[in-house]
């Protein structure tokens, strides 16, 4: 009779598992150094983000102000600007009036004040 081969009582295979391992002092120091570097980098990125955010908020506020100013111009259909004017003292009519030089429009007409009614008198060759 042929002899049967005996089956082994154990079988061994290899596998990898994630298990708890105590760190060496050197690994702890390296992790601490990495942590400090990561915190520094995080703070730097947050500071850059805040700076960029403030820059964009300022740009946004500037654009909103410009939009508001243009909106007022369109709604009102006028603007206030410096315009050269002529002040005329009419001594015969005892009136004072102001004329715009750009449109020759009279914008104010009023009675002369007592001070305006006073004229200068020529003295010693002054005319």
C-alpha positions in Angstrom: 0.0 0.0 0.0 1.2 3.4 -0.8 1.9 5.6 2.0 -0.2 8.8 2.3 1.5 12.1 2.6 0.6 13.7 5.9 -1.0 17.1 5.7 0.9 19.8 7.6 -0.8 21.0 10.7 -0.1 24.7 10.2 0.2 27.0 7.2 2.0 30.3 7.4 1.4 33.3 5.0 2.6 36.9 5.1 0.4 40.0 5.4 0.8 43.6 6.4 -1.3 45.2 9.1 -1.4 48.7 10.6 -0.5 48.2 14.3 0.5 50.5 17.2 4.2 51.1 17.4 5.9 53.2 20.0 8.0 56.1 18.5 11.6 56.5 19.2 12.9 59.7 20.8 14.4 60.7 17.4 11.0 60.2 15.6 9.2 62.3 18.3 11.7 65.1 17.8 11.3 64.9 14.1 7.5 65.0 14.4 7.7 68.1 16.7 10.0 69.8 14.2 7.6 69.0 11.3 4.6 70.2 13.4 6.3 73.6 14.1 7.1 74.0 10.4 3.5 73.2 9.4 2.1 75.7 12.0 4.4 78.4 10.7 3.4 77.6 7.1 -0.3 77.7 8.1 0.0 81.1 9.8 1.9 82.5 6.8 -0.8 81.2 4.4 -3.6 82.7 6.6 -1.8 86.0 6.8 -1.4 86.0 3.0 -5.1 85.2 2.7 -6.1 88.0 5.0 -3.9 90.4 3.1 -5.4 89.4 -0.3 -8.8 89.5 1.2 -8.3 93.0 2.5 -6.9 94.0 -0.9 -9.9 92.7 -2.7 -12.3 94.2 -0.2 -10.7 97.6 -0.8 -10.9 97.1 -4.6 -14.6 96.1 -4.2 -15.3 99.2 -2.1 -13.6 101.4 -4.6 -15.7 99.9 -7.4 -18.9 100.3 -5.4 -18.1 103.9 -4.7 -17.5 104.6 -8.4 -20.7 102.8 -9.3 -22.7 104.8 -6.8 -21.2 108.1 -8.1 -22.1 107.2 -11.7 -25.6 106.1 -10.6 -26.2 109.5 -9.0 -25.0 111.2 -12.2 -27.3 109.2 -14.4 -30.3 109.6 -12.0 -29.9 113.4 -11.4 -28.6 114.2 -15.0 -26.4 116.9 -13.6 -23.1 117.4 -11.7 -21.4 120.2 -9.8 -18.2 121.5 -11.4 -16.0 124.6 -11.2 -17.2 127.2 -13.7 -15.7 130.6 -14.3 -18.1 133.4 -13.7 -18.2 137.2 -14.0 -19.5 139.2 -11.1 -21.0 142.5 -12.4 -21.8 145.5 -10.1 -24.3 147.7 -12.0 -24.1 151.0 -10.1 -26.8 152.7 -12.2 -29.4 149.9 -11.4 -27.8 149.3 -7.9 -27.8 145.6 -8.7 -25.2 142.8 -8.6 -25.4 139.8 -10.9 -23.3 136.8 -11.8 -22.9 135.4 -15.3 -21.5 132.0 -16.2 -18.7 132.5 -18.9 -19.4 129.0 -20.4 -23.1 129.7 -21.3 -23.4 133.4 -20.7 -26.3 132.6 -18.4 -27.2 134.9 -15.6 -27.4 132.8 -12.5 -27.8 135.4 -9.7 -29.4 138.9 -9.7 -29.7 140.8 -6.4 -29.7 144.3 -5.0 -26.3 145.7 -4.1 -25.3 145.7 -0.5 -24.4 149.0 1.2 -20.7 148.0 1.1 -20.9 147.3 -2.7 -22.5 150.7 -3.4 -19.3 152.4 -2.1 -16.9 153.2 -4.9 -13.3 154.2 -4.5 -12.4 157.9 -5.0 -9.3 158.8 -6.9 -6.6 160.5 -4.8 -3.3 162.0 -5.9 -3.3 160.9 -9.5 -5.2 157.6 -9.0 -7.9 157.1 -11.5 
